């Protein structure tokens, strides 16, 4: 292993990890160090490479290039050495429907100490899962919670969780995030993927953004956040007339703007207060109609997601 992928307890170390499927580069060469301790969120819309990256880390998908170490175990072969040391929640849930919830937890944790099963049962009861009933009677969200109970149960230094709140209602989602915070408070390193910017912002000390298989530079992501913070966001009841909007903007010179239906975002790179004030006066005096909302300052989570990815966040 190179000096870039140092084997350390409680640390996820990645150096140049990459994967291609046919003509599609699912994950471009990626290097990052995560931990020890704390919660790191891996963000990106569907298809950004989150699940592929996590599966490479535990050996379920073999990388085409690069190397990694998780909690002191080097990624090699089928990744068994890493899977023995970490807990993993898969993104796609497949169950043995004839088993009861209790039996299914026992099967999922069959290679772990008995203390893990006891803890998993406690978490499942906290989720109010009907452990005596066959898993085939569970909803998708209940199956997700069953697997999550198994992933949170073992005493490990690293947990890798793929979309842990997917399919859960808001109440259960908050409860899951609280469990993750409790786990991190005990010193565990948690890496979890999500396309929900809001839950990552509320829960994670660190946010990593993937876009089409590439990890955005954290400084660049911070710059995009600042750019969004300095923008003026205006929403009308109906989409503004392009010609009238262009006429309104003309006195301000080369002002960058983006229009999405009834919503327009105006960027002020230097955060010039005079420019924003002039724009507001022009908008109020124009034939575009009265704006429904005007926002400036810290962007909403959906605004930041739109700035990072050009798509709506959740």
C-alpha positions as CSV (number, residue, x, y, z in Angstrom):
1,X,0.0,0.0,0.0
2,X,1.3,3.4,-0.9
3,X,1.8,6.2,1.6
4,X,-1.4,7.8,0.5
5,X,-3.5,4.9,1.8
6,X,-2.3,4.6,5.4
7,X,-3.7,1.7,7.5
8,X,-5.1,3.3,10.7
9,X,-7.6,2.3,13.3
10,X,-11.0,3.9,12.8
11,X,-9.9,5.5,9.5
12,X,-11.2,5.1,5.9
13,X,-8.2,5.8,3.6
14,X,-8.8,5.9,-0.2
15,X,-6.1,6.4,-2.8
16,X,-7.0,6.6,-6.5
17,X,-10.0,4.2,-6.2
18,X,-11.8,4.0,-9.6
19,X,-14.4,1.8,-11.4
20,X,-15.8,1.6,-14.9
21,X,-18.8,-0.3,-16.1
22,X,-18.4,-0.7,-19.9
23,X,-18.2,2.7,-21.4
24,X,-19.4,4.4,-18.2
25,X,-16.9,5.7,-15.7
26,X,-18.9,5.1,-12.5
27,X,-16.2,6.4,-10.2
28,X,-13.3,8.5,-11.3
29,X,-9.9,8.1,-9.5
30,X,-10.8,9.3,-6.0
31,X,-8.6,10.0,-2.9
32,X,-9.8,11.0,0.5
33,X,-9.2,10.3,4.2
34,X,-12.2,9.9,6.6
35,X,-12.0,9.7,10.4
36,X,-11.1,8.6,12.9
37,X,-14.5,9.3,14.5
38,X,-17.3,11.6,13.4
39,X,-20.0,11.4,10.8
40,X,-19.3,12.0,7.1
41,X,-22.0,12.3,4.6
42,X,-21.5,11.3,1.0
43,X,-23.9,13.3,-1.1
44,X,-25.1,13.1,-4.7
45,X,-28.1,12.5,-6.8
46,X,-29.0,9.0,-8.1
47,X,-26.3,7.8,-10.5
48,X,-23.5,9.9,-9.0
49,X,-21.5,6.9,-7.9
50,X,-22.2,6.8,-4.2
51,X,-23.2,3.1,-3.9
52,X,-20.4,2.0,-6.2
53,X,-17.8,3.7,-4.1
54,X,-19.2,2.2,-0.8
55,X,-19.4,-1.3,-2.4
56,X,-15.7,-1.0,-3.5
57,X,-14.7,-0.1,0.0
58,X,-16.0,-3.4,1.4
59,X,-15.1,-5.6,-1.6
60,X,-18.5,-6.2,-3.1
61,X,-17.3,-4.4,-6.3
62,X,-13.7,-4.7,-7.3
63,X,-12.0,-1.4,-8.2
64,X,-10.3,-1.1,-11.6
65,X,-7.5,1.0,-10.0
66,X,-6.4,2.4,-6.7
67,X,-6.4,1.1,-3.1
68,X,-8.0,1.6,0.2
69,X,-7.8,0.7,3.9
70,X,-10.6,0.6,6.4
71,X,-10.0,0.4,10.1
72,X,-6.5,-0.8,9.5
73,X,-7.5,-3.6,7.1
74,X,-6.3,-3.3,3.5
75,X,-8.7,-3.7,0.6
76,X,-7.6,-6.9,-1.1
77,X,-9.2,-9.9,-2.8
78,X,-12.9,-10.1,-1.9
79,X,-12.7,-7.6,0.9
80,X,-13.3,-10.2,3.7
81,X,-10.7,-8.6,6.0
82,X,-12.6,-5.3,5.9
83,X,-16.1,-6.8,6.2
84,X,-14.9,-8.6,9.4
85,X,-14.0,-5.2,10.9
86,X,-16.8,-2.9,9.8
87,X,-20.6,-2.9,9.8
88,X,-22.2,-2.3,6.4
89,X,-25.8,-1.4,5.4
90,X,-26.5,-2.2,1.7
91,X,-28.6,0.1,-0.4
92,X,-30.7,-2.6,-1.9
93,X,-32.7,-4.8,0.5
94,X,-33.4,-8.4,-0.2
95,X,-34.9,-10.6,2.6
96,X,-35.8,-14.2,3.4
97,X,-39.5,-13.5,3.6
98,X,-40.4,-16.7,5.6
99,X,-38.2,-15.8,8.5
100,X,-39.5,-13.8,11.4
101,X,-38.0,-10.4,12.1
102,X,-36.1,-11.9,15.1
103,X,-34.8,-14.8,13.1
104,X,-33.7,-12.6,10.3
105,X,-31.7,-10.4,12.6
106,X,-30.1,-13.6,14.0
107,X,-29.2,-14.7,10.5
108,X,-27.8,-11.3,9.5
109,X,-25.6,-11.3,12.7
110,X,-24.7,-15.0,12.7
111,X,-21.0,-14.2,12.5
112,X,-21.1,-11.6,15.2
113,X,-20.9,-12.0,19.0
114,X,-24.2,-12.6,20.8
115,X,-24.1,-9.1,22.3
116,X,-24.7,-7.7,18.7
117,X,-28.0,-9.6,18.4
118,X,-29.2,-8.3,21.8
119,X,-28.4,-4.8,20.7
120,X,-30.1,-5.3,17.4
121,X,-33.2,-6.5,19.1
122,X,-33.2,-3.5,21.3
123,X,-32.9,-1.2,18.3
124,X,-35.6,-3.0,16.4
125,X,-37.9,-2.6,19.4
126,X,-37.1,1.1,19.4
127,X,-38.3,1.1,15.8
128,X,-41.4,-0.8,17.0
129,X,-40.8,-3.6,14.5
130,X,-43.1,-6.7,14.8
131,X,-40.3,-9.1,15.3
132,X,-42.5,-12.2,15.7
133,X,-44.1,-11.6,12.2
134,X,-42.6,-13.0,9.0
135,X,-40.5,-10.4,7.1
136,X,-42.6,-10.9,4.0
137,X,-45.3,-8.9,5.8
138,X,-43.0,-5.9,6.4
139,X,-43.2,-2.7,4.4
140,X,-40.2,-1.5,2.5
141,X,-39.4,1.0,5.3
142,X,-39.7,-1.7,8.0
143,X,-37.3,-4.0,6.1
144,X,-34.9,-1.0,5.9
145,X,-35.1,-0.5,9.6
146,X,-34.5,-4.2,10.3
147,X,-31.3,-4.2,8.3
148,X,-30.3,-0.9,9.9
149,X,-30.8,-2.4,13.3
150,X,-28.4,-5.2,12.3
151,X,-25.8,-2.7,10.9
152,X,-25.9,-0.5,14.0
153,X,-25.6,-3.4,16.5
154,X,-22.0,-4.7,16.2
155,X,-19.3,-3.1,18.3
156,X,-17.0,-1.8,15.5
157,X,-14.9,1.3,14.9
158,X,-16.3,2.0,11.4
159,X,-19.8,1.8,9.9
160,X,-20.5,2.3,6.2
161,X,-24.2,2.9,5.5
162,X,-25.8,3.2,2.1
163,X,-28.9,5.4,2.2
164,X,-29.9,4.5,5.8
165,X,-33.0,6.6,5.8
166,X,-34.3,5.7,2.3
167,X,-38.0,5.0,2.3
168,X,-38.5,6.1,6.0
169,X,-41.1,8.5,7.1
170,X,-39.9,11.8,8.7
171,X,-40.3,10.5,12.3
172,X,-38.3,7.4,11.7
173,X,-35.7,9.4,9.7
174,X,-35.1,11.7,12.7
175,X,-34.8,8.7,15.0
176,X,-32.3,7.0,12.7
177,X,-30.2,10.2,12.5
178,X,-30.3,10.4,16.3
179,X,-29.0,6.8,16.5
180,X,-26.1,7.8,14.2
181,X,-25.2,10.8,16.4
182,X,-25.3,8.5,19.5
183,X,-23.0,6.1,17.7
184,X,-20.5,8.8,16.7
185,X,-20.5,10.1,20.3
186,X,-19.0,6.7,21.3
187,X,-16.1,7.3,18.9
188,X,-17.4,5.4,15.8
189,X,-16.4,6.6,12.3
190,X,-19.6,6.7,10.2
191,X,-19.7,7.2,6.5
192,X,-23.2,7.3,5.0
193,X,-24.6,8.1,1.6
194,X,-27.6,10.1,0.9
195,X,-29.3,12.3,-1.7
196,X,-31.1,14.2,1.1
197,X,-29.0,17.3,1.6
198,X,-31.0,18.4,4.6
199,X,-30.4,15.4,6.7
200,X,-26.7,15.4,5.9
201,X,-26.4,19.1,6.7
202,X,-28.1,18.5,10.1
203,X,-26.1,15.4,11.0
204,X,-22.6,15.4,9.5
205,X,-19.5,17.2,10.6
206,X,-18.2,16.7,7.0
207,X,-19.9,16.6,3.6
208,X,-18.4,15.0,0.5
209,X,-20.1,15.7,-2.8
210,X,-20.0,13.3,-5.7
211,X,-21.0,14.5,-9.2
212,X,-21.0,12.0,-12.1
213,X,-18.4,9.8,-10.3
214,X,-16.1,12.6,-9.4
215,X,-15.5,13.9,-5.8
216,X,-15.9,17.6,-5.8
217,X,-13.0,19.4,-4.2
218,X,-14.1,20.3,-0.7
219,X,-12.8,23.8,-1.2
220,X,-14.7,24.1,-4.5
221,X,-17.8,22.9,-2.8
222,X,-17.4,25.5,-0.1
223,X,-16.9,28.1,-2.9
224,X,-20.2,27.0,-4.5
225,X,-21.9,27.3,-1.2
226,X,-20.6,30.8,-0.8
227,X,-21.6,31.7,-4.3
228,X,-25.1,30.5,-3.5
229,X,-25.1,32.5,-0.3
230,X,-24.3,35.7,-2.2
231,X,-27.1,35.1,-4.8
232,X,-30.4,36.8,-4.8
233,X,-33.3,34.4,-5.4
234,X,-36.6,35.7,-6.7
235,X,-39.8,33.7,-7.4
236,X,-42.9,35.0,-9.2
237,X,-46.3,33.4,-9.5
238,X,-45.6,32.7,-13.2
239,X,-42.4,32.4,-15.3
240,X,-41.1,35.9,-16.2
241,X,-41.2,37.0,-19.8
242,X,-37.6,36.5,-21.1
243,X,-37.5,39.7,-23.1
244,X,-38.8,41.8,-20.2
245,X,-36.4,40.2,-17.8
246,X,-33.5,40.9,-20.2
247,X,-34.6,44.5,-20.5
248,X,-34.7,44.9,-16.7
249,X,-31.2,43.4,-16.3
250,X,-29.6,45.4,-19.1
251,X,-28.6,48.5,-16.9
252,X,-26.7,46.2,-14.5
253,X,-24.3,45.0,-17.2
254,X,-23.0,41.4,-17.3
255,X,-25.0,40.1,-14.3
256,X,-25.1,36.3,-14.3
257,X,-28.5,34.9,-13.8
258,X,-30.3,31.6,-14.1
259,X,-34.0,31.2,-14.7
260,X,-36.0,28.0,-13.9
261,X,-39.6,28.6,-14.6
262,X,-41.0,31.2,-12.2
263,X,-37.8,31.2,-10.2
264,X,-34.7,33.3,-11.0
265,X,-31.3,33.4,-9.3
266,X,-29.0,36.4,-9.7
267,X,-25.4,36.0,-8.8
268,X,-23.3,38.8,-7.3
269,X,-19.7,37.4,-7.2
270,X,-18.5,40.1,-4.8
271,X,-21.7,40.3,-2.8
272,X,-22.2,43.9,-3.9
273,X,-25.0,45.4,-1.8
274,X,-25.5,48.3,-4.3
275,X,-26.0,45.8,-7.2
276,X,-28.7,43.9,-5.2
277,X,-30.5,47.1,-4.2
278,X,-30.5,48.3,-7.9
279,X,-31.8,45.0,-9.1
280,X,-34.6,45.0,-6.5
281,X,-35.6,48.5,-7.6
282,X,-35.6,47.5,-11.2
283,X,-37.7,44.4,-10.5
284,X,-40.2,46.4,-8.5
285,X,-40.6,49.0,-11.3
286,X,-40.8,46.4,-14.1
287,X,-43.8,44.8,-15.8
288,X,-42.8,41.4,-14.5
289,X,-45.3,41.6,-11.6
290,X,-44.8,41.5,-7.9
291,X,-42.4,38.8,-6.8
292,X,-43.9,36.1,-4.6
293,X,-40.7,35.6,-2.6
294,X,-37.3,37.3,-2.5
295,X,-34.5,35.5,-0.6
296,X,-30.9,36.5,0.1
297,X,-28.3,35.2,2.4
298,X,-27.7,31.6,3.5
299,X,-29.2,29.5,0.8
300,X,-31.9,27.0,1.3
301,X,-30.7,23.4,1.1
302,X,-32.5,23.0,-2.2
303,X,-30.8,26.1,-3.6
304,X,-27.4,24.7,-2.7
305,X,-28.2,21.3,-4.2
306,X,-29.3,23.0,-7.4
307,X,-26.1,25.0,-7.5
308,X,-24.0,21.9,-7.0
309,X,-25.8,19.5,-9.3
310,X,-28.3,21.5,-11.4
311,X,-31.1,19.3,-10.0
312,X,-33.6,19.6,-7.2
313,X,-32.5,18.4,-3.7
314,X,-34.8,16.7,-1.2
